[in-house]
Amino acid sequence: MRNRKPVLIAVVVLMLVFPAIDGLAAEWHEFVETIGTQGSINWSLGIIAATGIGVPHEEDYGEPEACDDAIKAAEAAETVARRSLLEATKCVRVDSATLVKNFIAESDVIQSQVSGMVEKAQTVKKEYLSDGTVKVTVSMSLRGGFAQLMLPRDIKQVPEIKTIPPVPLAPSNKEKVSEASMPQSPRPTTQTVAPAIYTGLVLDARGLNARPAMSPRILDENGQEVYGSAYVSREFVVQHGMAGYARDLTASQTNPRVIDKPFTVKGLRIKGPGRSDFVISNADAAKIRSASESLSFLKKCRVMVVLD
């Protein structure tokens, strides 16, 4: 009986520790970009978040008015959080050459719409600390209405891709007669190699100091586009983003976004001032273009990019 108690304690400890380890592992492979001191962009989840802190009046803390002061501190914290969220949103890369703030500077309409989205952003966390300080976290999605507003207009709705097999032409009577009159020799059998079938694309861009964007491009060594706005359907981009981002290659290769048989390629270098366009080898580009299902999985944005 004496030996069972330490074993029971060890089991309980393991039960508590392993979920925590799993949680840390889940966060470790996500690509999160810090903006300023209070904002962040989680490119893996497609979420922009920011925090704000409200401080109560020191002379009122602990007094009957403290309850009202806590409410005011929470309101102040939320105001700061939304201000930081707007600044983080302005720093989102739309493509390798353009930030959201560039569109805001050029259009009062876009500025008004983005500000409205930030004002409606969800309050996801509110913490009342022991010293009376209140910390508020707000967040909004890069998908949906924000993506619809910011994505390039040349990303169109693409209809379903259907492959129609060619219909063989029936031989004429003359051809039938001539064929029948000629001696038949055995025809050599040739074995054709079917093109590879992939369910997605994983681009390993580690070591290139690349940066994520809402509308990235993949180019071959000649500068010809392998994946970009012309290859995707707006419906899928708005809902899921043009590409998923992660820090771990294995996690990317097993991500549901690319299903079960993705094609993995290595990035050679990056292009564009925003470092968000990727160059791959001509050989890999040819394999992607020749894949029988490439049009389908590219259209559905089944692309993962691995960054440092």
DAURBEL-V854873 format. One record per backbone hydrogen bond with DSSP energy under -1.0 kcal/mol. CO is the residue of the C=O (numbers start at 1). NH is the residue of the N-H. E is the energy in kcal/mol with one decimal. If there is no record, write none. Layout:
BEGIN
co:CO nh:NH e:E
co:CO nh:NH e:E
END
This chain:
BEGIN
co:3 nh:7 e:-1.1
co:4 nh:8 e:-2.7
co:5 nh:9 e:-2.3
co:6 nh:10 e:-2.4
co:7 nh:11 e:-2.2
co:8 nh:12 e:-2.1
co:9 nh:13 e:-2.4
co:10 nh:14 e:-2.4
co:11 nh:15 e:-2.3
co:12 nh:16 e:-1.6
co:13 nh:17 e:-2.4
co:14 nh:18 e:-2.6
co:17 nh:21 e:-2.2
co:18 nh:22 e:-2.6
co:19 nh:23 e:-2.2
co:20 nh:24 e:-2.1
co:21 nh:25 e:-2.4
co:22 nh:26 e:-2.2
co:23 nh:27 e:-1.5
co:24 nh:28 e:-2.0
co:25 nh:29 e:-1.2
co:27 nh:30 e:-1.0
co:29 nh:247 e:-3.0
co:31 nh:43 e:-2.0
co:33 nh:41 e:-2.6
co:35 nh:39 e:-2.0
co:38 nh:51 e:-1.5
co:39 nh:35 e:-2.7
co:40 nh:49 e:-2.6
co:41 nh:33 e:-2.9
co:41 nh:43 e:-1.1
co:42 nh:46 e:-1.7
co:42 nh:47 e:-2.0
co:46 nh:142 e:-2.6
co:47 nh:42 e:-3.2
co:48 nh:140 e:-2.3
co:49 nh:40 e:-2.5
co:50 nh:138 e:-2.6
co:52 nh:136 e:-2.7
co:54 nh:134 e:-2.7
co:57 nh:60 e:-1.3
co:60 nh:63 e:-2.3
co:63 nh:66 e:-2.3
co:65 nh:69 e:-2.2
co:66 nh:70 e:-2.4
co:67 nh:71 e:-1.7
co:68 nh:72 e:-2.1
co:69 nh:73 e:-2.4
co:70 nh:74 e:-2.4
co:71 nh:75 e:-2.3
co:72 nh:76 e:-2.4
co:73 nh:77 e:-2.4
co:74 nh:78 e:-2.2
co:75 nh:79 e:-2.0
co:76 nh:80 e:-2.2
co:77 nh:81 e:-2.4
co:78 nh:82 e:-2.4
co:79 nh:83 e:-1.9
co:80 nh:84 e:-2.4
co:81 nh:85 e:-2.2
co:82 nh:86 e:-2.1
co:83 nh:87 e:-1.7
co:84 nh:88 e:-2.3
co:85 nh:89 e:-2.5
co:86 nh:90 e:-1.9
co:89 nh:92 e:-1.5
co:90 nh:101 e:-2.1
co:92 nh:100 e:-2.0
co:93 nh:214 e:-2.5
co:94 nh:215 e:-2.0
co:96 nh:274 e:-3.1
co:98 nh:94 e:-2.2
co:98 nh:95 e:-1.4
co:99 nh:103 e:-1.0
co:100 nh:104 e:-2.2
co:101 nh:105 e:-2.1
co:102 nh:106 e:-1.1
co:103 nh:107 e:-1.5
co:107 nh:111 e:-2.0
co:108 nh:112 e:-2.3
co:109 nh:113 e:-2.3
co:110 nh:114 e:-2.8
co:111 nh:115 e:-2.2
co:112 nh:116 e:-2.0
co:113 nh:117 e:-2.0
co:114 nh:118 e:-2.2
co:115 nh:119 e:-2.1
co:116 nh:120 e:-1.3
co:118 nh:121 e:-1.3
co:122 nh:139 e:-2.3
co:125 nh:137 e:-2.8
co:127 nh:135 e:-2.7
co:129 nh:132 e:-2.0
co:133 nh:129 e:-3.1
co:134 nh:54 e:-3.0
co:135 nh:127 e:-3.2
co:136 nh:52 e:-2.3
co:137 nh:124 e:-1.9
co:137 nh:125 e:-1.6
co:138 nh:50 e:-2.2
co:139 nh:122 e:-1.6
co:140 nh:48 e:-3.0
co:143 nh:146 e:-1.2
co:144 nh:148 e:-2.5
co:145 nh:149 e:-1.8
co:146 nh:150 e:-2.3
co:147 nh:151 e:-2.6
co:152 nh:155 e:-1.5
co:156 nh:234 e:-2.3
co:172 nh:176 e:-2.0
co:173 nh:177 e:-2.4
co:174 nh:178 e:-2.4
co:175 nh:179 e:-2.2
co:176 nh:180 e:-2.2
co:177 nh:181 e:-2.1
co:196 nh:292 e:-1.5
co:200 nh:263 e:-2.7
co:201 nh:304 e:-2.8
co:202 nh:265 e:-2.7
co:203 nh:306 e:-2.9
co:204 nh:267 e:-2.8
co:205 nh:208 e:-1.3
co:217 nh:278 e:-2.9
co:218 nh:226 e:-3.6
co:218 nh:227 e:-1.9
co:219 nh:280 e:-2.8
co:220 nh:223 e:-1.9
co:224 nh:220 e:-2.5
co:227 nh:218 e:-2.8
co:228 nh:231 e:-1.8
co:233 nh:237 e:-1.9
co:234 nh:238 e:-2.7
co:235 nh:239 e:-1.5
co:236 nh:240 e:-2.9
co:237 nh:241 e:-2.3
co:238 nh:144 e:-2.3
co:244 nh:305 e:-2.9
co:246 nh:307 e:-2.7
co:248 nh:252 e:-1.6
co:249 nh:253 e:-2.5
co:250 nh:254 e:-1.4
co:252 nh:255 e:-1.1
co:255 nh:258 e:-1.5
co:261 nh:199 e:-2.4
co:263 nh:202 e:-2.6
co:265 nh:204 e:-3.0
co:269 nh:279 e:-2.8
co:271 nh:277 e:-1.7
co:272 nh:275 e:-1.7
co:275 nh:211 e:-2.7
co:277 nh:271 e:-2.5
co:278 nh:219 e:-3.5
co:279 nh:268 e:-3.5
co:279 nh:269 e:-1.0
co:281 nh:285 e:-2.3
co:282 nh:286 e:-2.3
co:283 nh:287 e:-1.7
co:284 nh:288 e:-2.1
co:285 nh:289 e:-2.4
co:286 nh:290 e:-1.9
co:287 nh:291 e:-1.0
co:291 nh:294 e:-1.5
co:293 nh:297 e:-2.2
co:294 nh:298 e:-2.4
co:295 nh:299 e:-1.8
co:296 nh:300 e:-1.5
co:297 nh:302 e:-2.6
co:298 nh:301 e:-1.7
co:299 nh:233 e:-1.9
co:301 nh:303 e:-2.1
co:302 nh:201 e:-2.3
co:303 nh:244 e:-2.8
co:304 nh:203 e:-3.1
co:305 nh:246 e:-2.0
co:306 nh:205 e:-2.0
END
